[in-house]
Amino acid sequence: MMTETEYRTIGAVAAELGVPRWRLAYLIERGDVPGPSLHVPGRRLFTEADVEKIRLALGRRRPPSSGPRLEKSE
């Protein structure tokens, strides 16, 4: 007996993870986080296992820097 796998779109995954969809797509394209298990024309489809792998990869990334900090000298 086959079990049915639920797939999510990149927009749903991004919303769940609290990141903009464009940023998640960018990180996947760069190879900074894992991609989806299934590609169909024009769609990236993610399983729950994919989402967990991405969540872990995002947790290992450093927070984005706001630029160099300059010390004030008196």
C-alpha positions as CSV (number, residue, x, y, z in Angstrom):
1,M,0.0,0.0,0.0
2,M,1.4,3.4,-1.0
3,T,1.2,6.4,1.3
4,E,0.4,9.8,-0.1
5,T,3.1,12.4,0.4
6,E,2.1,16.0,1.0
7,Y,4.0,18.6,-0.9
8,R,4.3,22.3,-0.3
9,T,5.2,25.2,-2.6
10,I,8.2,27.4,-1.9
11,G,5.8,30.2,-0.8
12,A,4.2,28.0,1.8
13,V,7.7,26.8,3.0
14,A,9.0,30.4,3.2
15,A,6.0,31.5,5.2
16,E,6.4,28.6,7.6
17,L,10.1,29.4,8.1
18,G,9.6,33.2,8.4
19,V,11.7,34.2,5.4
20,P,10.7,36.0,2.2
21,R,10.0,33.7,-0.7
22,W,12.6,35.4,-2.9
23,R,15.3,34.9,-0.2
24,L,14.6,31.2,0.2
25,A,14.7,30.8,-3.6
26,Y,18.0,32.7,-3.7
27,L,19.6,30.5,-1.0
28,I,18.5,27.3,-2.7
29,E,19.9,28.5,-6.1
30,R,23.2,29.4,-4.4
31,G,23.3,26.0,-2.7
32,D,23.3,27.5,0.8
33,V,20.3,25.5,1.8
34,P,18.9,22.2,0.4
35,G,16.4,22.2,-2.4
36,P,13.1,20.4,-2.9
37,S,12.7,16.7,-3.5
38,L,10.5,17.2,-6.5
39,H,10.7,19.6,-9.4
40,V,7.8,19.9,-11.9
41,P,7.9,22.5,-14.7
42,G,7.7,25.9,-13.0
43,R,7.3,24.5,-9.5
44,R,9.4,23.4,-6.6
45,L,7.6,21.0,-4.3
46,F,8.9,20.3,-0.8
47,T,8.2,17.5,1.6
48,E,8.1,17.8,5.4
49,A,11.7,16.3,5.4
50,D,12.8,18.9,3.0
51,V,11.4,21.7,5.2
52,E,13.3,20.2,8.2
53,K,16.6,20.1,6.3
54,I,16.1,23.7,5.3
55,R,15.2,24.7,8.8
56,L,18.5,23.1,10.1
57,A,20.6,24.7,7.3
58,L,19.1,28.2,8.1
59,G,19.9,27.7,11.8
60,R,23.5,27.0,11.0
61,R,23.8,30.2,8.9
62,R,25.1,33.4,10.6
63,P,22.6,36.2,10.8
64,P,23.1,38.8,8.0
65,S,25.5,41.6,9.0
66,S,24.3,45.1,8.9
67,G,27.8,46.2,7.8
68,P,31.0,47.0,9.5
69,R,30.8,48.6,12.9
70,L,32.8,51.7,13.4
71,E,34.1,52.6,16.9
72,K,33.7,56.2,18.0
73,S,36.9,57.7,19.1
74,E,36.8,60.6,21.6
